[in-house]
Amino acid sequence: MPARNFERRIWLLTALAALPGLGVSLFWRFSTEAPDWRHWLALVICILFPVGLFLILVRSIRFPLRTLSNQIAGMREGDFSIRVRGATSRDAMGELIAELNALGAHLREHRLEGVETEALLRTVMGEISVCVFAFDQQQRLQLVNRAGEQLLGRSAAQMTGRSAQELGLAACLEGEPTRVLDTAFHGQMGRWALRRSSFREQGQPHQLVVLTDLSRALREEERQAWKRLIRVMGHELNNSLAPIHSISSSLTQLLDRQPRPDDWEEDVRGGLNVIQSRSESLIRFMEAYSRLARLPAPSKRPFNVRDWAGHAVQLEQRLSVTILESPDVTIHGDADQLDQVLINLIRNATDAALADPGGAESAVEILWHLKLDQFVLTVRDNGPGVADSGNLFVPFFTTKQGGSGIGLALCRQIVEGHDGRLTLANRSDGRGAEAIVRLPLAIS
């Protein structure tokens, strides 16, 4: 209701309230032939009293309403510090003022929480190493963090409002929302993980682009891989070269001696046999390394899991391997490569089961199931369990007598080539270990 109409109604109601008294005064005035001063005084009072009452009512109503209006206007402008004093809950106006004061305090607390959350968010965005960019509907940059500034070599003030095309980020707003980019930003070539999502701000659609530098992580992974490989290769080479060097030196000294001992030919033959044995071991090591490095890409075709598992189980003759009740499933993959995985896992499980120092009856079991969009196969044994999980998948690391140390590393490489995952850990019931192969059902 407009303010003027509201005040006009107050005036009208006040006037209506005064009409009876005014009518009586007028009747009294004109019904008397010779009115005295009392008649005139009553008439003036009947006229002035409603006017005064109206002014008092208007002031009494207008002042608190204007105060409340100023408080609401301040809230609309974001100022929640305004409070109306002197309010009581004994009347309707007091209750209204108290509720507005409480609303202002509540909004102020929420605003402080929002400011603190925004400050925390900006701090986190400034400290994280990923690059964050926010673009509006016209593909103009609205937000960038410190990592994004460093990537493009410009400050946020210089970039805000510029188009993605000008900043060299137009490709990030097109194509698949999640992918890997091999490109250069500000002359910095690298591999970047791109994630793009949408959000709305003030009702307008925006796009959030997050770029993660994969090159640094890949370089670190590569460095760690080289360290592990050099450690293992150095150990293996030293195991072979050290005795070869020692024996060859001894044989040289033996041949230089004059006169030679009667059994020198036997000593030479024994030394050469050791050198030959260590050389063959070194050759096998290098062949195993070449095999691991030259694993071809999988040739994927559909095959039946039960037939595949049954074939692998028949190859293990030392122990009867049990295939537990599992669903009849057909998956896509390279059956020849996955044969190597399952045969290796069965052989390892059998070795562990037969090595159980507790004397329990050896057992190896295979089962599989479907979980969401994954095929999950488990090979478990009742052996002593896994003692050193940190080196399980390190190439050429082995605790077995005569083991090559590439079995599990090769298995994991094959499974990951199928976009899957291989894990090996102790069973939760403490009765041995279990190897779990997870493969996607729809392998492209």
VENWO-V90855 format. One record per pair of residues at least 6 apart in sequence whose ideal C-beta (glycine too) atoms are under 6 Angstrom apart, sorted by sequence separation. I is the first residue (numbers start at 0). J is the second residue. If there is no record, write none. Layout:
# VENWO-V90855
I:J + I:J
This chain:
# VENWO-V90855
28:34 + 87:93 + 88:94 + 134:140 + 135:141 + 148:154 + 163:169 + 390:396 + 86:93 + 124:131 + 148:155 + 198:205 + 368:375 + 397:404 + 414:421 + 425:432 + 426:433 + 73:81 + 133:141 + 312:320 + 353:361 + 396:404 + 88:97 + 133:142 + 163:172 + 181:190 + 197:206 + 198:207 + 352:361 + 367:376 + 395:404 + 28:38 + 86:96 + 253:263 + 411:421 + 70:81 + 86:97 + 132:143 + 180:191 + 196:207 + 352:363 + 366:377 + 394:405 + 410:421 + 423:434 + 143:155 + 83:96 + 131:144 + 179:192 + 180:193 + 195:208 + 253:266 + 365:378 + 422:435 + 28:42 + 308:322 + 349:363 + 394:408 + 132:147 + 143:158 + 178:193 + 194:209 + 348:363 + 364:379 + 392:407 + 421:436 + 130:146 + 131:147 + 391:407 + 392:408 + 24:41 + 66:83 + 130:147 + 177:194 + 250:267 + 363:380 + 420:437 + 24:42 + 82:100 + 128:146 + 140:158 + 419:437 + 125:144 + 140:159 + 176:195 + 191:210 + 192:211 + 362:381 + 392:411 + 419:438 + 124:144 + 125:145 + 130:150 + 250:270 + 24:45 + 139:160 + 140:161 + 192:213 + 417:438 + 418:439 + 171:193 + 359:381 + 414:436 + 139:162 + 189:212 + 190:213 + 21:45 + 79:103 + 138:162 + 190:214 + 246:270 + 304:328 + 20:45 + 138:163 + 189:214 + 320:345 + 417:442 + 303:329 + 79:106 + 246:273 + 355:382 + 79:107 + 246:274 + 301:329 + 314:342 + 352:380 + 354:382 + 355:383 + 63:92 + 70:99 + 134:163 + 351:380 + 352:381 + 301:331 + 311:341 + 315:345 + 348:378 + 352:382 + 243:274 + 311:342 + 318:349 + 351:382 + 17:49 + 299:331 + 302:334 + 317:349 + 348:380 + 391:423 + 152:185 + 299:332 + 138:172 + 150:184 + 151:185 + 243:277 + 299:333 + 311:345 + 315:349 + 344:378 + 14:49 + 242:277 + 298:333 + 13:49 + 297:333 + 171:208 + 239:277 + 13:52 + 297:336 + 13:53 + 385:425 + 239:280 + 323:364 + 325:366 + 384:425 + 239:281 + 325:367 + 10:53 + 318:361 + 320:363 + 321:364 + 322:365 + 323:366 + 330:374 + 318:363 + 9:56 + 384:431 + 385:432 + 384:432 + 235:284 + 381:430 + 382:431 + 381:431 + 380:431 + 379:433 + 377:433 + 378:434 + 308:365 + 377:435 + 376:436 + 375:437 + 343:406 + 373:437 + 374:438 + 374:440 + 136:203 + 343:410 + 136:204 + 372:440 + 135:205 + 340:410 + 133:205 + 134:206 + 340:413 + 133:207 + 132:208 + 336:413 + 131:209 + 129:209 + 130:210 + 129:211 + 332:417 + 344:434 + 332:442 + 331:442 + 291:405 + 287:403 + 287:405 + 291:409 + 294:412 + 297:416 + 297:417 + 299:442 + 235:395 + 231:395 + 231:396 + 227:393
